[in-house]
Amino acid sequence: ATPRDYYFALAHTVRDHLVGRWIRTQQHYYERDPKRIYYLSLEFYMGRTLQNTMVNLGLQNACDEAIYQLGLDLEELEEIEEDAGLGNGGLGRLAACFLDSMATLGLAAYGYGIRYEFGIFNQKIVDGWQVEEADDWLRYGNPWEKARPEYMLPVHFYGRVEHTPEGVKWIDTQVVLAMPYDTPVPGYKNNTVNTMRLWSAKAPNDFNLQEFNMGDYIEAVLDRNLAENISRVLYPNDNFFEGKELRLKQEYFVVAATLQDIIRRFKSSKFGCRDPVRTCFETFPDKVAIQLNDTHPALSIPELMRILVDVEKVDWDKAWEITKRTCAYTNHTVLPEALERWPVSMFEKLLPRHLEIIYALNQMHLDHVAALYPGDIDRLRRMSVIEEGDCKRINMAHLCVIGSHAVNGVARIHSDIVKNSVFKDFYELEPEKFQNKTNGITPRRWLLLCNPGLADIIAEKIGEGFITDLSQLKKLLDFIDNETFIRDVAKVKQENKLKFAAYLEEQYKVKINPMSMFDVQVKRIHEYKRQLLNCLHAITLYNRIRSNPSKSFVPRTIMIGGKAAPGYHMAKMIIKLITSIGEVINNDPYVGDKLKVIFLENYRVSLAEKVIPAADLSQQISTAGTEASGTGNMKFMVNGALTIGTMDGANVEMAEEAGEENLFIFGMRVEDVEALDHKGYNAREYYETLPELRQAIDQISSGFFSPRDPGCFRDVVNMLMYHDRFKVFADYEAYIKCQGQVDQLFMDPRKWTRKVIRNIACSGKFSSDRTITEYAREIWGVEPSATAIPPPNLPRN
């Protein structure tokens, strides 16, 4: 048997422990008929499943022992599992944390998305450049999913609309089948197992054969790919809208299949009975909550209207009231390039009936606004769902706001920006709709699973209650001056660093100084996240060491990791710059092990689980007002890294929880950025007045870091000097100064560790359990339940 055979054997064994609980959970829901929560997302960034399942079922020790008895290494088997990389970054990983929390809180919740055959690409670094490789994650099969062909559903595209006396008909459509694959989502030690249902596209058997009855049967069968391409690959853009027809098809595909499934379940909510018990939709919003994870599933709104009005013959106004009470929308970004605006012409061809419905909804909406603000034509233009212009477009965010009963941002500062600028007119119209739900992370994966050493010493001091109630970490404040605890926390960090250093040495053949400060920035590569600011600091440190080699420096290992969208030229240049800086610094004998710059290749969930517990310093340095929340910042905090960051996203609330003096906060606040915009940002001023900045930029532009291609980075320098939307230079001086304070503190390990303990103790707010509890009570109108379902070996009461 190969190690892979053993991995599959173990996975199937663990899965057996899930199945009884899974069936029982679903029976339990059918009997109780609770309100069901449907979390719709085009991304679920799940990572690996084996260890998470063992943790949540409390099987880890038993499995470890059994595998050891067989002369095998559990960790080695876990490494064989492919990451389920069906997401780009924050938004998709948040969805995964939310599923874990919803199961742990005993909510009747379902995640719905697409089963991409190829997830986020694998990143290879070749000669310093990013090269993409297809992520064939299903190559060896996926032991965690169960195909459910009995629930296969048709999805319609194209065609035309006919208005008849009996109602509206959408006819002559092209049909694609949606095949569901179910993955169990276990709660933590409560016997609840929820379902994530992902749809895969299949061509119907007669697909294109009718057109090809001229006898080109082979061609007709080959054409089945056109239908099946819908679920082939995840679009690899993070915070960027790409208006491709295939993407719109994906968005409609997941929505159309999911809504049929939701309505089937609503109609036949009696266990074991598939006959309709409900025919009236009056109670639909009392039994169904649909959460739209960003605008990607926005078509739920017109699709639900289409089903209610055209198929179920519900009166239009009634249908609109039902739709609004059912749907809620989470906004994830304020960057204009990320907002979805689909060309009307594309809708007309692909979804003609939905276009009619959107026009009718918009007319109704604008009539309402016009009645409240007579004569305010500009307001109508700003608030319309349809944007006029050379190319008419549908603003999906506006559609989400008018079609939902709740709209939320994902951190307090972000929700304020949503109310005061992005949706200002809508907020004035219906202020009661707007809420904040600060993001969180699941402490099961992001503490228990990835940092067992830290979880153990915490449990020793305060018990295990924190695992399902992270606010209990507050009790650690009593141990902030406890010498044993300080020593234990420092020791766990050092062990994590040694382990990660060994991993890096094996992967990259670089020798890492494990006593150096592990300074980490891992996230998608994007101008707004300002990896360039981090680069400038690395160069500045390097120049200081070079000009004074005998001076003592705090040794640092700067690690930057993340993927760039394949079509994002500047992001790819940033990766090349990071690798080029590393090339020079890491091979300079003057520097030795005082400074290393490492690009972490192919950053993904399973790599995050290794690097985050080992980090000393977490970089969260986006321009104030651009990062909606961030969740990496929370993972580092709970794992005992200190944060250097701007007052942006959830950093603001982290500083509030732990005390601003326990984070390294620097740079412009939102107001300062606005003031600078008003005055006009001139990068050259900073370049002229800050000698170290000037030296760094001159080195980049002269080819010091790219001797074989001196002009390599001219686009980067040109952007920084003349059109930097994110104002890197404006924060440079404050950032360098703040990094000096980091060095100061790092030289006093006891003081550093006390701050670490305070940060861990104050990180309780950032559990996704807290976030989901707020969604449940304030948006979905359901109450989390602490009572465990009886295990499968006990008879049901």
C-alpha positions in Angstrom: 0.0 0.0 0.0 1.2 3.5 -0.8 1.0 6.4 1.7 -1.9 7.7 -0.4 -3.8 4.4 0.1 -3.4 4.9 3.9 -4.6 8.5 3.7 -7.7 7.4 1.9 -8.3 4.5 4.3 -8.0 6.9 7.2 -10.2 9.5 5.5 -12.9 6.9 4.9 -12.7 5.6 8.5 -13.1 9.2 9.9 -15.9 9.8 7.4 -17.8 6.7 8.7 -18.0 8.5 12.1 -19.5 11.5 10.4 -22.2 9.7 8.4 -24.5 8.6 11.2 -24.4 12.1 12.7 -25.0 13.6 9.3 -28.1 11.6 8.7 -29.4 12.1 12.2 -28.9 15.9 12.0 -30.9 16.1 8.8 -33.7 13.9 10.3 -33.6 16.2 13.3 -34.2 19.3 11.1 -37.0 17.6 9.1 -38.8 16.8 12.4 -38.3 20.2 14.0 -38.7 22.1 10.8 -36.6 25.1 11.9 -36.0 28.2 9.9 -33.2 27.2 7.5 -30.2 29.4 6.7 -28.8 29.4 3.1 -25.4 30.9 2.7 -24.8 31.5 -1.0 -21.3 32.0 -2.1 -19.3 31.6 -5.3 -16.3 30.7 -3.1 -15.7 28.3 -0.3 -12.0 28.2 0.5 -12.1 25.0 2.7 -8.4 23.9 2.8 -8.0 20.3 4.1 -10.8 18.4 5.8 -9.2 15.3 7.6 -7.7 17.0 10.6 -10.5 19.5 11.0 -13.0 16.6 11.1 -10.9 14.7 13.7 -10.7 17.8 15.8 -14.5 18.5 15.7 -15.4 14.9 16.4 -12.9 14.6 19.1 -11.1 11.7 17.3 -7.6 13.1 17.0 -6.0 11.2 19.8 -7.6 7.9 18.9 -6.5 8.2 15.2 -3.0 9.3 16.2 -2.7 6.2 18.4 -4.1 3.8 15.7 -1.9 5.2 13.0 1.2 5.1 15.2 0.4 1.4 16.0 0.5 0.7 12.3 4.0 2.3 12.1 2.8 5.3 10.2 3.0 9.1 10.8 -0.3 10.9 11.0 1.2 14.2 10.0 2.7 12.6 6.9 -0.8 11.3 5.9 -2.4 14.6 6.5 0.1 16.2 4.1 -1.2 14.0 1.2 -4.6 15.6 1.2 -5.1 18.2 -1.5 -6.4 21.6 -0.3 -10.0 22.3 -1.5 -9.0 25.7 -2.9 -12.4 26.8 -4.1 -11.8 30.4 -3.2 -9.4 33.3 -3.7 -8.8 34.7 -0.3 -10.7 36.5 2.5 -14.2 36.1 1.1 -14.0 32.4 0.4 -12.2 31.6 3.6 -14.7 33.6 5.6 -17.5 31.4 4.1 -15.6 28.3 5.3 -15.2 29.7 8.9 -18.9 30.6 8.8 -19.9 27.0 7.9 -17.9 25.7 10.9 -19.5 28.2 13.3 -23.0 27.6 12.0 -22.7 23.9 12.6 -21.0 24.5 16.0 -23.9 26.8 17.0 -26.5 24.2 16.0 -28.1 26.3 13.2 -29.9 24.5 10.4 -27.6 26.0 7.8 -26.5 25.0 4.3 -23.6 26.4 2.2 -24.3 26.5 -1.5 -21.7 27.1 -4.2 -20.0 25.6 -7.2 -17.9 22.5 -7.3 -15.1 23.9 -9.5 -13.1 21.1 -11.2 -10.1 23.4 -10.9 -9.7 25.7 -7.9 -7.4 28.6 -7.3 -4.2 28.0 -9.4 -1.0 26.6 -7.9 1.7 29.2 -7.9 5.2 28.4 -9.1 8.0 30.9 -8.9 10.2 30.6 -12.0 13.2 32.9 -12.2 11.4 35.2 -9.7 8.2 35.4 -11.7 4.8 33.9 -10.9 3.8 31.1 -13.2 0.3 29.6 -12.8 -0.5 25.9 -12.8 -4.0 24.3 -13.0 -5.1 23.0 -9.6 -6.2 19.5 -10.4 -7.4 18.9 -6.9 -9.9 16.1 -7.8 -7.3 14.0 -9.7 -7.2 11.3 -7.0 -10.9 11.7 -6.0 -12.4 13.5 -3.0 -13.3 11.2 -0.1 -15.3 13.9 1.6 -18.0 14.5 -1.0 -21.1 12.5 -1.8 -22.6 12.8 -5.3 -26.4 13.2 -5.1 -27.7 12.5 -8.7 -31.2 12.0 -7.4 -31.4 15.8 -6.7 -30.1 16.8 -10.2 -31.9 20.0 -11.5 -32.2 21.8 -14.8 -30.9 25.3 -15.3 -32.0 27.4 -18.3 -30.1 29.9 -20.4 -30.8 32.1 -23.5 -34.2 31.6 -25.2 -36.9 34.3 -25.4 -39.8 35.6 -23.3 -43.5 35.3 -24.3 -46.2 37.3 -22.6 -49.4 35.2 -22.8 -52.8 35.5 -21.1 -51.8 32.7 -18.8 -48.7 34.6 -17.7 -45.1 35.1 -18.8 -43.2 32.1 -20.3 -39.5 31.8 -20.8 -39.1 29.5 -23.8 -36.7 28.0 -26.3 -34.0 27.9 -23.6 -30.8 25.9 -23.5 -30.7 23.5 -20.6 -27.7 22.6 -18.4 -28.1 20.1 -15.5 -26.8 20.9 -12.1 -25.5 17.8 -10.2 -25.2 18.3 -6.5 -22.2 17.0 -4.4 -22.6 17.2 -0.7 -19.8 17.6 1.9 -20.5 17.2 5.6 -19.7 20.1 7.9 -19.3 18.9 11.5 -19.9 21.2 14.5 -17.5 21.0 17.4 -18.3 18.0 19.6 -22.1 18.6 19.4 -23.0 15.8 16.9 -24.4 18.4 14.4 -23.3 17.8 10.9 -24.6 20.3 8.3 -24.2 20.2 4.6 -22.3 22.2 2.0 -23.9 21.4 -1.4 -21.8 22.3 -4.4 -23.2 22.1 -8.0 -21.4 20.6 -11.0 -22.6 21.3 -14.5 -23.6 18.4 -16.7 -24.9 18.5 -20.3 -28.2 16.8 -20.8 -28.2 13.7 -23.1 -29.8 15.5 -26.0 -27.4 18.5 -25.7 -26.8 19.9 -29.2 -27.8 16.7 -30.8 -30.9 18.2 -32.3 -28.9 20.9 -34.2 -26.5 18.2 -35.4 -29.0 15.9 -37.0 -27.2 16.4 -40.2 -25.1 13.5 -38.9 -22.2 15.1 -37.2 -22.8 13.1 -34.1 -19.1 13.3 -32.9 -19.1 17.1 -33.1 -22.4 17.1 -31.1 -21.0 15.0 -28.3 -17.8 17.0 -28.1 -19.9 20.1 -27.7 -21.2 18.9 -24.4 -18.1 20.6 -23.0 -19.7 24.0 -23.6 -22.3 23.2 -21.0 -19.9 21.5 -18.6 -17.4 24.3 -18.8 -19.6 26.3 -16.4 -18.2 24.5 -13.3 -14.7 24.0 -14.8 -12.7 26.7 -13.1 -12.7 29.3 -10.4 -12.2 32.9 -11.6 -8.9 33.9 -9.9 -9.7 37.5 -9.2 -9.8 38.9 -5.7 -11.4 42.4 -5.3 -11.7 42.8 -9.1 -14.6 42.5 -11.4 -14.1 40.7 -14.8 -17.3 40.9 -16.9 -17.0 37.7 -18.8 -20.1 35.8 -20.0 -18.9 32.5 -18.5 -18.7 34.2 -15.1 -22.3 35.4 -15.4 -23.3 31.9 -16.3 -21.6 30.6 -13.2 -23.4 33.2 -11.1 -26.8 32.3 -12.5 -26.1 28.5 -12.5 -25.5 28.4 -8.7 -28.5 30.7 -8.0 -31.0 28.8 -10.2 -30.1 25.4 -8.9 -30.0 26.5 -5.3 -33.4 28.3 -5.4 -35.1 25.2 -6.8 -33.5 23.2 -4.0 -34.6 25.7 -1.4 -38.2 25.7 -2.7 -38.3 21.9 -2.9 -37.2 21.7 0.7 -39.7 24.4 1.8 -42.6 22.7 0.1 -41.9 19.2 1.5 -40.7 19.9 5.0 -41.8 16.6 6.5 -39.2 13.9 7.0 -39.1 11.2 4.4 -41.9 12.8 2.5 -41.3 14.5 -0.8 -45.0 15.4 -1.4 -45.6 19.1 -1.1 -47.0 20.1 2.3 -46.8 23.8 1.7 -48.3 25.4 -1.3 -48.7 29.0 0.0 -45.6 31.2 0.1 -46.9 33.5 2.8 -44.6 31.8 5.4 -41.5 31.5 3.1 -39.5 34.3 4.9 -40.3 32.7 8.2 -38.7 29.4 7.1 -36.0 30.6 4.8 -33.1 33.0 5.1 -30.8 33.6 2.1 -27.5 35.3 2.8 -25.7 36.7 -0.3 -22.0 36.6 0.2 -21.1 39.8 -1.8 -23.0 40.5 -5.1 -21.9 37.3 -6.8 -25.2 35.6 -6.0 -27.2 38.8 -6.5 -29.3 37.0 -9.2 -31.1 35.3 -6.4 -33.3 38.4 -6.2 -34.7 38.4 -9.8 -34.7 34.6 -9.9 -36.8 34.3 -6.7 -39.2 36.9 -8.2 -39.3 35.0 -11.5 -40.2 31.7 -9.7 -42.8 33.3 -7.4 -44.5 35.4 -10.2 -44.1 33.3 -13.3 -44.1 29.7 -11.9 -46.0 29.9 -8.6 -48.4 32.7 -9.7 -47.8 34.9 -6.7 -49.0 38.5 -7.0 -46.1 40.8 -8.0 -46.2 43.1 -4.9 -46.6 40.1 -2.6 -43.6 38.4 -4.3 -41.5 41.5 -3.9 -42.3 41.6 -0.2 -41.4 37.9 0.2 -38.2 38.3 -1.7 -37.0 41.3 0.4 -37.8 39.6 3.7 -35.9 36.5 2.6 -32.7 38.0 1.2 -29.9 39.8 3.0 -26.7 41.1 1.5 -23.1 41.3 2.8 -20.9 43.9 1.2 -17.2 43.0 1.1 -15.4 45.8 -0.6 -15.5 49.6 -1.3 -13.0 49.4 -4.2 -14.8 50.7 -7.3 -13.0 48.2 -9.6 -14.5 45.3 -7.5 -18.1 46.3 -7.9 -20.0 44.1 -10.4 -21.6 46.0 -13.2 -22.9 43.7 -16.0 -23.6 45.0 -19.5 -27.4 45.0 -20.3 -26.7 43.5 -23.7 -25.2 40.4 -22.1 -28.3 39.9 -19.9 -30.6 40.4 -22.8 -29.0 37.5 -24.6 -28.4 35.1 -21.6 -31.2 35.9 -19.2 -33.9 37.8 -21.0 -36.6 37.3 -18.4 -34.4 38.4 -15.6 -33.6 41.6 -17.5 -37.4 42.4 -17.7 -37.8 41.7 -14.0 -34.8 44.0 -13.1 -36.2 46.8 -15.3 -39.6 46.5 -13.5 -38.0 46.4 -10.1 -35.9 49.4 -10.9 -38.9 51.3 -12.2 -40.8 50.6 -9.0 -37.8 51.7 -6.9 -37.2 54.9 -8.9 -40.9 55.8 -8.6 -40.6 55.5 -4.9 -37.5 57.7 -4.7 -39.0 60.3 -7.1 -42.1 60.5 -4.8 -39.9 61.2 -1.8 -37.5 63.6 -3.6 -39.5 65.3 -6.3 -37.4 66.9 -9.0 -34.1 65.4 -7.8 -33.0 63.9 -11.1 -29.4 63.5 -10.1 -30.5 61.3 -7.1 -32.5 59.1 -9.4 -29.4 58.7 -11.6 -27.2 57.8 -8.7 -29.7 55.4 -7.2 -30.8 53.6 -10.3 -30.0 49.9 -10.7 -29.4 50.6 -14.4 -26.4 52.8 -15.2 -26.8 54.8 -18.4 -23.8 55.5 -20.6 -22.2 54.3 -23.8 -22.7 50.8 -22.5 -25.8 50.4 -20.3 -25.0 48.4 -17.2 -26.7 46.7 -14.3 -25.3 47.7 -10.9 -25.5 44.5 -8.9 -24.8 46.2 -5.6 -27.8 48.5 -6.0 -29.9 45.5 -6.9 -28.8 43.7 -3.7 -29.6 46.8 -1.6 -33.1 47.3 -2.9 -33.9 43.5 -2.8 -32.7 42.8 0.7 -34.0 43.5 4.2 -30.5 43.8 5.7 -27.2 45.1 4.3 -24.0 44.7 6.3 -20.4 45.6 6.1 -17.7 43.4 7.7 -16.0 45.7 10.2 -17.2 48.8 12.0 -15.1 51.2 10.0 -16.1 49.5 6.7 -19.9 49.6 7.6 -19.5 53.3 8.3 -17.9 53.9 4.9 -20.7 51.8 3.3 -23.3 54.1 5.0 -21.5 57.4 4.5 -20.3 57.1 1.0 -20.8 53.9 -1.1 -24.6 53.6 -0.4 -25.1 57.0 1.1 -28.4 57.7 -0.8 -29.8 54.3 0.1 -28.8 54.8 3.7 -30.8 58.1 3.8 -33.7 56.2 2.3 -33.8 53.2 4.6 -31.3 53.6 7.5 -32.8 50.7 9.4 -31.6 48.3 6.7 -27.9 48.9 7.3 -25.9 47.0 9.9 -22.3 46.0 10.8 -21.2 42.4 11.4 -17.4 42.4 12.1 -15.8 39.3 10.6 -14.4 36.4 12.7 -12.4 33.2 12.3 -13.1 29.8 13.6 -10.9 29.0 16.7 -11.1 25.3 15.9 -9.0 25.5 12.7 -7.1 28.7 13.6 -6.0 27.8 17.1 -6.8 24.2 18.1 -5.8 22.6 14.9 -2.9 24.7 13.7 -1.4 25.7 17.1 -2.0 22.7 19.5 0.9 23.8 21.7 -0.6 27.2 22.4 -4.1 25.7 22.8 -2.8 23.3 25.4 -1.1 25.8 27.7 -4.2 28.1 27.4 -6.5 25.1 28.4 -4.1 24.4 31.3 -4.7 27.8 32.7 -8.4 28.5 31.9 -10.0 25.2 30.9 -11.3 24.3 27.5 -14.4 26.5 27.4 -12.7 29.0 25.1 -12.9 26.6 22.2 -16.6 27.4 21.8 -16.6 30.7 23.6 -13.5 32.6 22.6 -14.3 35.5 24.9 -13.1 33.3 27.8 -9.6 34.1 26.6 -10.1 37.3 28.7 -9.2 35.1 31.8 -5.6 35.1 30.5 -5.3 38.7 31.6 -4.8 37.3 35.2 -1.6 35.5 33.9 0.0 38.5 32.2 2.7 38.7 34.9 2.9 35.0 35.6 6.5 34.1 34.9 5.7 30.5 34.2 3.0 31.4 31.7 5.2 34.0 30.0 7.9 31.4 29.7 5.5 28.8 28.3 4.0 31.2 25.7 7.5 32.2 24.5 8.6 28.5 24.4 5.6 27.5 22.3 6.3 30.3 19.8 10.0 29.3 19.6 9.0 25.6 18.9 6.7 26.8 16.2 9.5 28.9 14.7 11.9 26.0 14.8 9.4 23.7 13.1 8.6 26.3 10.4 12.4 27.1 9.8 13.0 23.4 9.2 10.0 23.4 6.8 11.5 26.4 4.9 14.9 24.8 4.8 13.5 21.6 3.3 11.3 23.5 0.8 13.6 26.4 -0.2 17.1 25.2 0.7 17.6 28.4 2.7 19.1 28.5 6.2 16.8 30.6 8.5 17.9 32.0 11.8 15.2 30.8 14.2 16.2 33.5 16.7 15.4 36.2 14.2 12.1 38.1 14.2 9.7 36.3 11.9 8.1 39.3 10.1 5.2 38.0 8.0 2.8 39.5 5.4 0.7 36.8 3.7 -2.4 37.7 1.7 -3.4 38.2 -1.9 -0.9 40.5 -3.8 -2.7 43.7 -4.5 -1.7 47.4 -4.7 -4.1 48.4 -1.9 -2.5 45.8 0.5 0.8 47.6 0.0 3.3 44.8 -0.2 5.4 47.6 -1.8 5.6 49.4 1.5 7.0 46.2 3.1 9.6 46.1 0.2 10.7 49.6 0.9 11.3 48.8 4.5 13.3 45.7 3.6 15.5 47.8 1.3 15.9 50.5 3.9 17.0 47.9 6.5 19.4 46.5 4.0 20.9 49.9 3.2 21.3 50.6 7.0 23.1 47.3 7.5 25.4 48.0 4.5 26.3 51.5 5.6 27.1 50.3 9.2 27.9 46.6 9.2 29.5 46.6 12.7 26.4 48.0 14.3 24.1 45.5 16.1 20.8 44.9 14.3 17.7 43.0 15.4 17.8 40.1 13.0 14.7 39.7 10.8 13.3 37.2 8.4 10.8 39.0 6.3 8.4 36.6 4.7 5.9 37.7 2.0 3.5 35.3 0.4 0.4 35.5 -1.8 -1.0 34.9 -5.3 -1.4 37.6 -7.9 -4.4 37.4 -10.3 -3.0 36.1 -13.6 -4.1 39.2 -15.5 -2.9 41.7 -12.9 0.3 43.1 -14.3 1.3 45.3 -11.3 0.7 42.5 -8.8 3.0 40.2 -10.8 5.7 42.9 -11.0 5.4 43.2 -7.2 6.2 39.5 -6.8 9.2 39.8 -9.1 10.4 42.8 -7.1 10.1 40.8 -3.8 12.0 37.9 -5.2 14.7 40.2 -6.7 15.2 42.0 -3.4 15.6 38.6 -1.7 18.1 37.5 -4.3 20.3 40.5 -3.5 19.9 40.6 0.2 20.1 36.9 0.9 23.4 36.6 -1.0 25.2 39.6 0.4 28.0 38.5 2.8 27.8 41.8 4.7 24.3 41.0 5.8 24.8 37.4 6.9 21.8 36.3 9.0 20.8 39.8 10.1 18.2 40.0 7.3 16.5 37.5 5.0 13.7 38.2 2.5 11.7 35.1 1.5 8.8 34.9 -0.9 6.5 32.1 0.3 5.5 30.2 -2.8 1.9 29.0 -3.4 0.4 30.5 -0.2 -2.8 28.6 0.6 -4.8 27.4 3.6 -2.5 24.5 4.5 0.5 26.8 4.4 -1.2 29.5 6.5 -1.7 26.8 9.1 2.1 26.5 9.3 3.3 30.0 9.0 0.7 31.9 11.2 1.6 30.0 14.5 5.3 30.8 13.8 5.0 34.5 13.1 6.3 37.2 15.5 5.0 40.2 13.6 1.9 40.4 11.4 1.8 43.1 8.7 -1.7 44.6 8.0 -0.6 47.8 6.2 -3.4 48.6 3.7 -4.2 52.3 3.0 -6.8 53.4 5.6 -10.3 52.9 4.1 -9.4 50.2 1.6 -9.4 46.8 3.5 -13.0 46.0 4.4 -12.0 43.8 7.4 -9.2 41.5 6.9 -9.3 38.1 8.7 -5.6 37.1 8.5 -5.0 39.9 11.1 -7.3 38.0 13.5 -5.5 34.7 12.9 -2.1 36.2 13.8 -3.5 37.9 16.9 -5.0 34.7 18.4 -1.7 32.9 17.6 0.5 35.3 19.4 1.9 37.6 16.8 2.0 41.4 17.3 0.4 43.5 14.6 2.0 46.4 12.7 -0.8 48.1 10.9 -2.9 51.1 9.8 -6.2 52.0 11.3 -8.1 50.1 8.7 -10.7 47.2 8.6 -10.8 45.2 11.8 -7.4 46.5 12.9 -9.4 49.4 14.4 -11.4 47.0 16.6 -8.3 44.9 17.4 -6.6 48.0 18.7 -9.8 48.8 20.7 -9.9 45.4 22.3 -6.2 45.1 23.2 -5.4 48.8 23.6 -3.8 50.7 20.9 -0.5 50.7 22.8 -0.4 46.9 22.3 -0.4 47.1 18.6 2.0 49.0 16.4 -0.3 51.4 14.7 1.1 53.9 12.2 0.1 56.1 9.3 -2.8 58.0 8.0 -6.4 57.5 9.2 -9.3 57.6 6.8 -9.8 61.4 7.4 -6.1 62.0 6.6 -6.4 60.1 3.4 -9.5 62.1 2.4 -7.7 65.3 3.3 -4.7 64.3 1.2 -7.0 63.4 -1.7 -8.5 66.9 -1.4 -5.2 68.6 -1.3 -3.7 66.4 -4.1 -1.2 63.6 -3.4 2.2 64.4 -4.8 4.6 61.4 -4.4 7.6 63.5 -5.5 7.4 65.7 -2.4 8.1 62.6 -0.3 10.8 61.4 -2.6 12.6 64.7 -2.5 12.5 65.1 1.3 13.1 61.6 2.6 16.7 60.5 1.7 16.2 56.8 2.6 13.1 56.6 0.5 14.9 58.3 -2.3 17.8 55.9 -2.1 15.5 52.8 -2.2 13.5 54.1 -5.2 16.7 55.0 -7.0 18.0 51.5 -6.4 14.9 49.9 -7.7 14.8 52.1 -10.8 18.6 51.9 -11.6 18.5 48.1 -11.8 20.4 47.5 -8.5 18.0 44.6 -7.8 17.8 43.5 -11.4 21.3 43.9 -12.8 20.5 41.6 -15.8 17.5 43.8 -16.8 18.0 47.3 -15.4 14.7 48.6 -16.7 12.7 45.7 -15.2 10.9 47.7 -12.5 10.2 50.9 -14.4 6.4 50.3 -14.3 6.6 49.9 -10.5 8.6 53.1 -10.0 6.4 55.0 -12.5 3.3 53.9 -10.7 4.7 54.8 -7.3 5.9 58.2 -8.5 2.9 59.3 -10.7 -0.3 57.3 -10.1 -0.2 55.6 -6.8 -3.9 55.4 -5.7 -2.8 53.9 -2.4 -0.2 56.5 -1.3 2.7 54.3 -0.3 5.1 57.2 0.1 2.7 59.1 2.4 3.0 56.4 5.0 6.6 55.5 4.5 8.2 57.7 7.2 5.7 56.7 9.9 6.0 53.1 8.9 9.8 53.0 9.2 9.7 54.8 12.5 7.1 52.3 13.8 9.3 49.4 12.7 12.0 50.9 14.8 9.7 50.6 17.8 9.1 47.0 16.9 12.8 46.3 17.0 13.1 48.1 20.4 10.4 45.9 21.9 11.7 42.7 20.3 15.0 43.2 22.1 13.1 42.8 25.5 11.6 39.3 25.1 9.7 39.5 28.4 8.0 42.8 27.5 7.3 41.4 24.0 5.7 38.3 25.4 3.5 40.2 27.9 2.1 42.2 24.9 1.6 38.9 23.1 -0.4 37.5 26.0 -2.5 40.6 26.2 -3.3 40.3 22.4 -4.3 36.7 22.7 -6.4 37.5 25.8 -8.2 40.3 23.9 -8.8 38.4 20.7 -12.0 36.7 21.8 -14.3 39.1 19.9 -12.8 37.9 16.6 -14.4 34.4 16.7 -16.7 33.6 13.8 -19.0 32.1 16.5 -19.7 35.6 17.7 -20.1 36.9 14.2 -22.6 34.2 13.3 -24.5 34.6 16.5 -25.0 38.3 15.5 -26.1 37.3 12.0 -28.5 34.8 13.5 -30.2 37.1 15.9 -30.1 40.4 14.0 -30.5 39.3 10.4 -31.9 35.8 10.1 -34.2 35.9 13.2 -33.0 32.5 14.6 -31.4 31.6 17.9 -28.2 29.5 18.2 -28.6 26.4 20.2 -26.2 24.9 22.7 -27.9 21.6 23.1 -26.1 18.7 21.4 -28.0 16.3 19.1 -27.9 12.8 20.7 -25.1 10.7 19.1 -26.0 8.1 16.5 -25.4 5.1 18.9 -28.2 6.3 21.2 -31.8 5.8 20.3 -33.6 9.0 19.4 -36.0 10.3 22.0 
